[in-house]
């Protein structure tokens, strides 16, 4: 069993209230718009990190993290990218690839809107954790945590913070 904390759109912010949840996870996954490399440095000091760069990220972040990160966690194939779209509305940059080789779990950020939904056609679970940073139009800062046990994703929880 692996406990995952899923973040996106930190936009250079990683406060103690977020790091508390980082410390409780086995792994942290970040779906882009990191903002400042110190964000991922703080996470990596506590837990293993898998991340991608987003559209606001500079060349330092882009040199460390890929645009797409495909891997397997336990028995679940995962694809993380920043701009990915949603079931039936995937971004044109990934549309054909996801149809030809769908993962079990597809993760993106970018919209600042938390969504978890099933793609029945491709038989995958889509997650967007929303935005945990303080920059953007969102009124509530959100992230997700869940567990992967062999091929099962369970104990999905939304974590919310008021925007200050």
C-alpha positions in Angstrom: 0.0 0.0 0.0 1.3 3.5 -0.9 -0.2 6.7 0.5 -0.1 9.5 -2.1 -0.5 13.2 -1.7 -1.5 14.9 -5.0 -0.8 18.6 -5.5 -0.9 21.1 -8.3 -0.6 24.8 -9.0 1.5 25.7 -5.9 2.6 28.9 -7.7 5.7 29.2 -5.5 3.7 28.5 -2.2 4.3 25.6 0.1 3.2 26.4 3.7 3.5 24.4 6.9 -0.2 23.4 6.6 0.7 21.6 3.3 4.0 20.2 4.5 2.1 18.6 7.4 0.3 16.4 4.9 3.5 15.8 2.9 5.0 14.3 6.0 2.1 11.9 6.3 2.4 10.6 2.7 4.6 7.9 1.3 5.0 9.8 -2.0 4.0 13.3 -3.3 2.9 13.8 -6.8 2.8 17.4 -8.2 0.9 18.1 -11.5 2.8 21.3 -12.4 2.9 25.1 -12.0 5.4 24.6 -9.3 6.5 28.3 -9.5 9.7 28.1 -7.6 12.2 25.3 -7.2 12.2 25.8 -3.4 8.7 24.3 -3.4 9.9 20.9 -4.7 13.1 21.1 -2.7 11.0 21.3 0.5 8.9 18.4 -0.5 11.9 16.3 -1.5 13.5 16.9 1.9 10.6 15.1 3.4 9.3 12.5 0.9 9.9 11.1 -2.6 8.4 13.3 -5.3 7.1 12.7 -8.8 6.4 15.9 -10.7 5.9 17.7 -14.0 6.5 21.2 -15.1 3.6 23.6 -15.9 3.1 26.5 -18.2 4.4 29.1 -15.6 7.5 27.1 -14.7 11.0 28.5 -15.6 13.9 26.7 -17.2 15.3 25.5 -13.8 12.1 23.6 -13.1 11.8 22.4 -16.7 15.4 21.0 -16.5 14.5 19.0 -13.4 11.0 17.8 -14.2 9.4 16.5 -17.5 6.3 17.7 -19.3 4.8 14.2 -18.9 5.6 11.6 -16.3 4.4 8.1 -16.9 5.2 5.4 -14.3 3.7 2.6 -12.4 2.8 2.7 -8.7 2.2 -0.7 -7.4 -0.1 -2.1 -10.1 -1.5 1.2 -11.3 -0.2 2.8 -14.5 -0.1 6.6 -14.0 0.3 9.6 -16.3 0.8 13.0 -14.9 0.9 16.2 -17.1 0.0 19.8 -16.4 -2.4 20.6 -19.2 -4.4 17.5 -20.0 -8.1 18.3 -20.2 -10.8 16.0 -19.1 -12.6 12.9 -20.3 -14.2 13.6 -23.7 -12.3 16.9 -23.8 -8.6 16.0 -23.6 -6.1 18.6 -24.7 -5.1 18.2 -28.4 -1.4 17.6 -27.3 -2.3 14.3 -25.6 -5.6 13.3 -27.2 -4.2 10.6 -29.6 -1.6 9.3 -27.1 -4.2 8.8 -24.3 -6.5 6.9 -26.7 -3.7 4.7 -28.0 -2.2 4.0 -24.6 -4.5 5.0 -21.7 -3.2 4.8 -18.1 -5.2 3.5 -15.2 -4.9 7.0 -13.6 -4.6 10.2 -15.5 -3.6 13.3 -13.6 -3.4 16.9 -14.6 -3.6 20.4 -13.1 -3.8 23.8 -14.7 -7.5 24.6 -14.3 -7.4 25.3 -10.5 -10.6 23.2 -10.4 -10.7 20.1 -8.4 -12.2 17.2 -10.4 -12.2 13.4 -10.0 -14.1 11.6 -12.7 -14.1 8.3 -14.6 -13.6 8.0 -18.3 -15.8 5.1 -19.2 -14.6 5.0 -22.8 -10.9 4.7 -21.9 -11.5 2.9 -18.6 -9.4 5.3 -16.6 -9.7 7.5 -13.5 -9.0 11.2 -14.0 -7.9 13.4 -11.2 -7.2 17.1 -11.0 -6.4 18.2 -7.4 -7.2 21.8 -8.0 -4.8 24.4 -6.8 -3.0 24.5 -3.4 -1.2 27.8 -4.0 -2.4 31.2 -3.2 -2.2 32.7 -6.8 -5.2 32.4 -9.1 -9.0 32.8 -9.2 -9.8 29.9 -6.9 -11.4 30.7 -3.5 -10.6 27.4 -1.8 -7.2 25.8 -2.0 -7.4 22.0 -2.5 -5.3 18.9 -2.8 -6.1 15.2 -2.8 -4.8 12.2 -0.9 -5.5 8.6 -1.6 -4.0 5.1 -1.3 -2.9 2.7 -3.9 -3.1 -1.0 -2.9 -1.9 -3.3 -5.7 -4.3 -2.2 -8.5 -6.9 -0.5 -6.3 -7.2 3.3 -5.7 -9.1 3.9 -2.5 -9.5 6.2 0.6 -9.7 9.3 -1.7 -9.9 12.4 0.4 -10.2 16.1 -0.6 -8.2 18.4 1.7 -9.3 22.1 1.6 -7.9 25.3 3.0 -9.4 28.8 2.9 -7.6 31.2 0.8 -6.0 34.0 2.8 
